[in-house]
Amino acid sequence: MFIILSILFSLVFGIWAVLSYGSSEKTAELVLGIISLVGTVGMSIYLFFFLKKFKHVSYL
């Protein structure tokens, strides 16, 4: 559950930061947005392998 919430938070933050860059043109917002979106992809891959590894556990 924590991983899914982290993915959603990172995705929303990344989208917000990139869209905010469009109106303010602050480079830091673009960089943070890109890093956040890359982190979203990384956490999604991690979640896939985590669930694959623990698929035999009944409470997941």
DOSEBA-150573 format. One record per residue: residue number from 1; residue in three letters; chain; z, x, y of N, C-alpha, C, CB in turn. Coordinates in steps of 0.1 Angstrom, whole numbers, plus 5000, padded with zeros to 4 digits. Glycine has a CB too. Layout:
N
   i  aa ch  n.z  n.x  n.y ca.z ca.x ca.y  c.z  c.x  c.y cb.z cb.x cb.y
 NUM ALA  A    Z    X    Y    Z    X    Y    Z    X    Y    Z    X    Y
...
//
This chain:
60
   i  aa ch  n.z  n.x  n.y ca.z ca.x ca.y  c.z  c.x  c.y cb.z cb.x cb.y
   1 MET  A 5000 5008 4988 5000 5000 5000 5000 5009 5013 5012 4991 5000
   2 PHE  A 5008 5020 5012 5009 5028 5024 4995 5035 5027 5019 5039 5022
   3 ILE  A 4988 5039 5016 4975 5045 5018 4965 5035 5025 4969 5050 5005
   4 ILE  A 4965 5023 5020 4956 5013 5026 4959 5010 5041 4957 5000 5018
   5 LEU  A 4972 5009 5044 4976 5007 5058 4972 5019 5067 4991 5005 5059
   6 SER  A 4973 5031 5061 4969 5043 5068 4954 5043 5071 4974 5056 5061
   7 ILE  A 4947 5039 5061 4932 5039 5062 4928 5029 5073 4925 5035 5049
   8 LEU  A 4934 5017 5073 4931 5007 5083 4935 5011 5097 4938 4994 5079
   9 PHE  A 4947 5017 5098 4951 5022 5111 4942 5033 5117 4966 5027 5111
  10 SER  A 4938 5042 5108 4930 5053 5112 4916 5048 5116 4928 5063 5101
  11 LEU  A 4911 5038 5109 4898 5032 5112 4898 5025 5125 4894 5023 5101
  12 VAL  A 4908 5017 5127 4909 5010 5140 4910 5019 5152 4920 5000 5140
  13 PHE  A 4919 5029 5150 4921 5039 5161 4908 5047 5164 4932 5049 5157
  14 GLY  A 4901 5051 5153 4889 5058 5155 4878 5050 5162 4883 5063 5142
  15 ILE  A 4877 5038 5158 4867 5029 5165 4871 5027 5180 4866 5015 5158
  16 TRP  A 4884 5025 5182 4888 5023 5196 4886 5035 5204 4903 5019 5196
  17 ALA  A 4889 5047 5199 4887 5059 5206 4872 5062 5210 4893 5071 5199
  18 VAL  A 4864 5059 5200 4849 5062 5203 4844 5052 5213 4841 5061 5190
  19 LEU  A 4848 5039 5212 4844 5029 5222 4850 5032 5235 4848 5015 5217
  20 SER  A 4862 5037 5236 4868 5040 5248 4861 5052 5255 4883 5043 5246
  21 TYR  A 4856 5061 5247 4849 5072 5253 4836 5068 5260 4845 5082 5241
  22 GLY  A 4830 5057 5255 4818 5052 5261 4821 5047 5276 4813 5040 5253
  23 SER  A 4833 5042 5279 4835 5037 5292 4842 5048 5301 4844 5025 5292
  24 SER  A 4849 5057 5295 4856 5067 5303 4850 5081 5303 4871 5068 5299
  25 GLU  A 4843 5084 5292 4836 5097 5290 4846 5109 5290 4826 5099 5301
  26 LYS  A 4858 5106 5285 4868 5117 5283 4865 5123 5269 4882 5112 5284
  27 THR  A 4863 5136 5269 4859 5143 5256 4870 5142 5246 4856 5157 5259
  28 ALA  A 4883 5142 5250 4894 5142 5241 4893 5129 5233 4907 5143 5248
  29 GLU  A 4890 5118 5239 4889 5105 5232 4878 5105 5221 4887 5093 5241
  30 LEU  A 4867 5111 5224 4856 5112 5214 4860 5121 5202 4843 5118 5221
  31 VAL  A 4867 5132 5206 4871 5142 5195 4881 5135 5186 4877 5155 5201
  32 LEU  A 4891 5128 5192 4901 5121 5184 4895 5110 5176 4912 5116 5193
  33 GLY  A 4886 5103 5181 4879 5093 5174 4872 5098 5162 4870 5085 5183
  34 ILE  A 4864 5109 5164 4857 5115 5153 4866 5120 5142 4848 5126 5158
  35 ILE  A 4877 5127 5146 4887 5132 5136 4893 5121 5129 4898 5140 5144
  36 SER  A 4896 5110 5136 4902 5098 5129 4893 5092 5119 4907 5088 5140
  37 LEU  A 4880 5091 5123 4870 5085 5113 4868 5094 5101 4857 5082 5120
  38 VAL  A 4868 5107 5103 4867 5116 5092 4879 5115 5083 4865 5131 5097
  39 GLY  A 4891 5114 5089 4903 5111 5081 4903 5099 5073 4915 5111 5090
  40 THR  A 4896 5088 5079 4895 5076 5072 4887 5077 5059 4888 5065 5081
  41 VAL  A 4876 5085 5061 4867 5087 5049 4875 5095 5039 4854 5095 5053
  42 GLY  A 4882 5106 5043 4890 5114 5034 4901 5106 5027 4897 5125 5042
  43 MET  A 4908 5097 5034 4918 5089 5028 4912 5079 5018 4927 5082 5038
  44 SER  A 4901 5074 5021 4894 5064 5012 4890 5071 4999 4881 5059 5019
  45 ILE  A 4885 5084 5000 4882 5091 4988 4895 5094 4980 4875 5104 4991
  46 TYR  A 4905 5098 4987 4918 5100 4980 4923 5088 4973 4929 5105 4991
  47 LEU  A 4922 5076 4980 4926 5063 4974 4918 5061 4961 4925 5052 4983
  48 PHE  A 4905 5063 4961 4897 5061 4949 4902 5069 4938 4882 5064 4953
  49 PHE  A 4904 5082 4940 4909 5091 4929 4923 5088 4925 4907 5105 4933
  50 PHE  A 4931 5084 4934 4945 5080 4931 4945 5068 4922 4953 5077 4944
  51 LEU  A 4938 5057 4925 4937 5045 4917 4931 5048 4903 4929 5034 4924
  52 LYS  A 4921 5057 4903 4914 5061 4891 4924 5068 4881 4902 5070 4893
  53 LYS  A 4933 5077 4887 4942 5084 4879 4953 5075 4874 4948 5095 4888
  54 PHE  A 4958 5065 4882 4969 5057 4878 4965 5043 4874 4979 5056 4889
  55 LYS  A 4953 5041 4869 4948 5028 4865 4956 5023 4853 4933 5028 4862
  56 HIS  A 4962 5032 4845 4969 5027 4833 4983 5022 4836 4970 5038 4823
  57 VAL  A 4988 5024 4849 5001 5020 4853 5000 5005 4856 5007 5028 4865
  58 SER  A 5008 4997 4850 5007 4982 4851 5010 4977 4865 5015 4976 4841
  59 TYR  A 5020 4983 4872 5024 4977 4885 5015 4980 4897 5038 4982 4888
  60 LEU  A 5004 4988 4894 4994 4991 4905 4983 4980 4904 4989 5005 4904
//
